[in-house]
């Protein structure tokens, strides 16, 4: 069986056009609150990584951020298709139940493996944006859809700002487990409101679900991560991981609707954009997992390799807020610039900022609270411009009726590479020990390991910059997919871009 690139477009439900403005606003507000959970899953947790490492007595604390990314990268594309088949609200609520169970487990887990299981279950919550965009498209009048999509974006942006501040304060005053209790209560209330107030969509689309591909990719990537963090299983983990990933490629070449379409991957515009996504994923995953540890390293007078000794609240104020605000602004500005000039130009500025951000830490310039703010500003520019440019570059590279597959491929590339990078570079950091903390008995990494990790990130960001320079597409103002030559398939595009 060969890889197929064509998918049917759904009809918009007739009753959605008659839905009142008040009902539409309520639906958008509730799904926006659902998507906020995704950002909270990381921004509430990241400031507390040092406390978690001490509580569980582990040097592999980067796995706290790696695990949900890996689960999401392998399974969210499949869950998006299941939502089309069985109903978006139904699948959203099932995954919300898994997320709530994982959050509860994280709040009470006595040992690190159980805590990671909780984080894995939380990874299923990352399907929320995928499904919620589709719910907005299906449930509210067409004239309100653009505003509804914008409302979801505002919700995600707001949680990216609120999360670090709330997370930092909770950790400093009540401990890291309080973050999970707060997240559990918030999520439970929002899920209950969605159950009561958001109707199920009647749109259904037939899909063939690539379970074998997801299993091979998931187990292959997991084996590589196990090989990184368990020296006694290194040869076995690497060997098994490589074999499973080779099998994944072979399966994807033969399946009808694959997780990674080899036909699409053969297009230069697609593989180059996905290469950029993977290369940038190295920096993104590393920042999520390692930056909280670096900035919160204890300050030891007279020792140049010690850290700044930031509290969780200071981490959020000096890094989280500047990075979040600038990323939100650059996302809006980058969207305008991509349509006014070209998405490739926007991406080049973003990747240049990513190189600069990596070198700020890699060359040891981030040695004061002021330089932390500078790093946050530069990284915010990189993050905001990357996401808006890469999305537009992918839209310009493929026909409208394949945007669902291409978007899933980009999501998988970003999340899986981020997971692998945070795990491997976390091991690198753990190999450079400054001293043992006399209070906790835990090793304190030196800044040298973090600097080496960020130099590697800088190399991948430079690779992304070079790949963008070589791109032949994306050099003209973004057309929203019309330039691909298949922009007239509006019914197909409207659902496929929701994935």
N, C-alpha and C positions, 0 to 999 in steps of 0.2 A: 504494500500500500504506500502511496506517495504522499508527500506533504502538500496539502491543499491550502490555498491562500484566500479562498472566497467564502464569505459568510453572509447569511441572509440578514436583511435589515428589518427591524420590527416596526409595527404600526404603533403610533402613539395612542394610548387609551383615550376614547372620546370623552369620558367623564372628567378627565384632567383639565380640559379646556373650560369646563363650567365651574371649576373649583373657585371659591371666593378668594379675594385678596387676603382676608384674615386667616383662612385655612392654609393658604399657601405660605404665609409668613410663619405660622406655627410649625408647619412641616420643615421649612428651611431652618428655623431656629433649633428644632430638636435634632435634626441630622447634623447641624453644625456643632452642637454640643457633643454628639457622638464622635465626630472626627477629632474633637479636642483631646479625647482620650488617647489617641495615637501619640500626640506630642507629649502629653503628661507621662506616658509610659517611659519616656526617656528623660525629659527635663526635670521631672520630680526625683528621678532615681540617680542621675549622674552625679550631683553634688555629694552624695553619700557613699561613693565607692570606697574611700579610705576606711570609713566606719564599718562597712560590710567586710572588707578584707580583714580587719582586726577581729570582728565578731566571729567570723568563720575560720580564722587562722589559715588563710589561703593566699598564695601568690598569683593565682589565676583569676583575679577579680575581673579582668577584662572579659571573661566569659559571661558576666552579667549583661553586658551590652551585645556580645556576639550572638548569644543563643536566640533571642527573639528575632534578630535580623536574619539568621539562617532559616528559621522556621518560616518567616514571612516570605523570603526569597523563593522558597521551594513550593509553598502551598497557597499563597494568596492568589496567584494567577488561576489556579484550579478552583479556588473558592469563588472567584469572580464568575467563572463559567457556571458553577453549580447554582449561583444566584440567578443566572439567566434561565436555567432549566427548572428550578424548583420554587423560585420566588425570592426576590431580593430581601424583603423583610424577614422571611423565615430563616434564611442563611445568616443574615446579620445578627439575629437574636441567638441562633445556635453558637455562633462564634463569640458573641458577647458573654454567653454562659461559660464558655471555656476561659475567656479572659478573666471573668470574675472569680472562677475557681483558682486560676493561677495567681491572681492578686492576693486572695485569701491565703494560699499556700506560702507565698513569699512573706506575708505578714507573720506567719507562725512557724515557718520552717526552722527546725533545730539544727540542721546540718546543711552543708553547701550543696550536695547533690539534689536534695529536695527543693532547695531554693532555686536551683537552675531549672528543675522541672516546672516550677511555678513560672519562671521567666519564659520557658518554652510555650506554655499555655497562653501566656500574655501575648506571644507573637501572633496568635490568631486574631487578636484585636486589630492588627494592622490592615485587615481587610475592610475596615470601616470606610475609609475614603473611597475605595474602589466601588463599593456598593452604594454609598450615600450619593455620589455624583449621579449614578443611574436612577436612584429613587427620585431625586430632584427632577431629572429629565422626564421621568414617567408620570409623576404625580401632580405637577403644577402646570398652569397654562404656559404655552411656548413663549409668550412675550415676557414672562417672568423668569425663564430659565437662566439667562445670563446673570441677572441680579442674584438668583439663588446660588449659582456657582460661586459668584463673588462673595456671598455671605458665608459660604463654607470656608473660603480662603481667609476671610477675616477671623473666623473662629479658630482656625489652625494658627494664624499669626498671633492672636491674643493668647492662646495657651502657651505658645513658645516664649512669650514674655512673662506671663504669670507663673508658669511652671518653675523656672529656676529660682525665683524669689520665694515662692511658697515652699518649694522643696528645701532651699537653704535654711529658711527659718525653722521649719519643722525638724530638720536634722539637728540643728544646733540646740533646739529647746526640748525636743521629745525623742530624739533618736531616729535612726533610719527606718525602723518598722512603722513609725507613725505615717510616713509617706504612703505606704501601701494601704493602711487603714483608711486614710483620707481618699485615696484613689478608689478604693472599693466602695465606699459610701457614695461618692460622687457618681461613679459608673452605675451603681445599682439604681440610684434615683433617675438618672437619665434613661437607662434601659426601660424602667417601669413606665416612664412618660412616653417613650417610643411605642411600647406595647399598647398603651391606651389611646394614643392620639394620631399615630402615623398609620395609614392604611397600607395594605399589601398592594403591590402593583400587579396588574393582570398580564403584563408583557412576559412572554416566554419565548426563548430561543433554543433550538436544539443544538447541543454541542457534544462532541466526543471528548471525553475527559482523559487527559494524558497522565493516568496514575503511574504507569511504569516509569515514565520520564521523571516525574516528581520524586519517586522513591529512589531512583538511581542517583539523581542529582543530590538529594538530601543526604543519603547514606554516604555518597562519595565525598561530599564536602565535610560531613561530620568526621569521616575517617581521617581526612587530612588534618582537621583540627585536633582530633585525639592524638595523632602522631606528633603534633607540635607541642602539646601540653603534657604528654606522658612519655618521657624518655624511654621507659621500658617497653613501650609499644610503638616506638617511632618507625622502625622498618616495616612492621606489619601494617600500621596505619597508613603510611605513605603508599605502600604497595597496593593495599586494598582500595584506597581512595583513587589512585590512578586507574586501576582496572575498572572500577565502577564508573568513572567519568568517561572512559573510552566507550564502555557499553552504553552510556547515556547518549553519546554522539551517534552511535550506530542505530540506536532505537529511534532517535529523533529524525533520522534520515528516512525512516520507513513508515512512521505513523501519520495518520491523516491530518490531525490538528495538534501539532506538537507544542510542548512548552517553549522550545527554541526552534523556530522555523529555519531550516537550513536553506530553503529557497530565498527567504528574505535576507538571511545572513550573507548570501552571496552578493547582494547589492552593496556597492562601495559606500553609499550614503548610510546604510544601516550598520554594517560592521564597523565603520569608522566611528559612528556615533556611539555604538555600544562599547567600543574600545575606550573612548573618552569617559563613558559612564563608569566603566570598571576602574580606570586609572584614577578618576576623581574619588571613587568609592574607597580607595586606599586611605586618602587623607580624611574623608568623612568618617569612616569607621574608626580610624586611629584617634581622631579628636574626641569622638563620643566616649571611647573607652579609656584613653590614656591622659587626656588633658586634665580631667578632675584630679587624677592622682598626682600629676606634675605640679599643678598650682597649689595643691594642698600638702605637698611634702613639708615636713616640719623644718622650721628654720633653726639652724645650729650655729651660734655665733662663732666666727672665725673659720667656718668651713664653706668654701666656695661651691662645693658640690651639693650643699643642702638646698632646701626649697624656700618658698615664700611664707609658708605656714598659714595660708589662708583658711579661714573658717568656711563652712558651706555657704553662709550668707554672703561673705565677701566674694567667693567664687561667682555667685550668681550676680552680684552687683557689678563687679569689675569686668567679668567676661560675658555672662549670660545675657544681660540686658543690652550691652552695646552690639554684640553679635546678632541678637534677635531683631533689634530695631533696624539695623543697617540691612540685614538680609531681607526683611519685609519691604523696606523702601526700594532696594535694588531689584527685587522681584517685580514690583510695579513699574519702576523705571525701565528695567530690562525688557519687559513686555512691549512698552511703547517704542523703545529703541530698536527691537527686533522688527517691528512692523514699519518703522520709519527708515531704518538703515538696512540691517541684515542680522539674522541670528548668529551667523558665524562671527561677525565682528563683536557682538555682545559676549559670545563664548570666549573669544580670545582675551578680552579684558578680564573675564572671570578667571580663566586659567592663569593669567599673569598674576592676578591677586593671590591665587592658590599657591603659586611658586613662592611669592613673597612671604605669605603667611607661614609656609613650611620652613623657609630659611630663617625667619625671625626666631623660631625656637631652635632649629637645627644648628644655627651658628651662635646660640647662646645670648641673644639680645633681650629675651624676655626675663629680666632679672629684677623687675620692680612692679609695683601695682600699676603705675602709669603705662608701662610697656604691655601689661596684660590688656589694658583698654585698647591700646594700639593694635595688638594682635586680634582682639575681638572685632574691631572695626574692619580690619583687612580681611579676616576670615568671613565676616558677614557679607562683604562685597563679593567674595568668591562664591559663597553658597547661593546668594540670591541670583547672581548672574548665571551660575551654572544651571540651576534648575529651569529657569525660563528659556535659556538658549538651547539646552539639550532637548527639551520637549519640542520646541519649534523646529529644531534640526531634524528630529525624527519624523515629525508631521510632514515636513517638506520632502522627506526621502522616500515615503511610501504612499501607495494609493489609499484613498479613504477607507475602502473596504478591508484593509489589512491593519488598520491602526490599533485594533484590540490586541492582535498578536504582537505587533511591534512594541506597544506600550508594556505588555507583560514581559517581553524580552528585556526591555530596559530596566524594569523594576527588579527582575531576577538578577540581572548583571550587577546592579547597584548593591542590592542587599547581600548577595552571596559573597561578592568580593569584599564588601565592608566587613562581613563576619570573619572571613579568612584573614584579612589584614589585621584586624584588631586582635585576633588570637595569636598570630605569628609575631607581630611586633610587640605584643604583650609579653611573650616569652623572651624576646630580645631585651626588653627593659628589665625583666626579672633576672637577667644574667649579670647585671651591673648593680651590685649591692654596696651601699655606703656603710651601713652599720645595722645592728639589730636594736629595735626600739626596746629599751629596758622596761617600759611600762606594759607593752603588749606582747613582747617576745617575737614580734613580726619583723622581717627584714625591711629596711628602708632603702628603696632604690636610689641610686645616684642620678643626678641630672644628665650624666653622660649617656646613659642608655636611652633616655627620652630624646636627646639631641640626635643620636644616630637614627632613631626611629623616624624622626621628622625629616632628616636628610633623605631617607628613603622615600618618604611621602613627597618631598620636593622633586625627586627624580621622576616619580609617576606623574606629578602635576605637569612637569616639563614635557613628558611624553604626550600628555593630553593636549598641551599647547601645540606641539609639533604636528600631531594628527589633525587638529583643527586647521592649522595653516595649509595642510595638504588637501583639505576637503574641496570638492568641486561644487557641492550643493550648499545652500544656505548663504550664498554671496549676494543675493538680492533681497529686498524687503520681504518679510514673512507673508505668505499668502493664505495661511490657514489650511493648506493642503491642496489648494487649487493648482499650484505649480506642478504637482505630481502628475497632473493629467487626468485625475479621476475625482476631482473635487465635486462633481455633480451628483455623486451618490450620497445625497444628504441623509437619507433615512439610515443608511448603514453607518455613516460617520457619527450620527447623533448618539447611537448606542455604543459604538466601538470606542470612541474617545472617552467614554465613561470608565473604561478599564485601564 
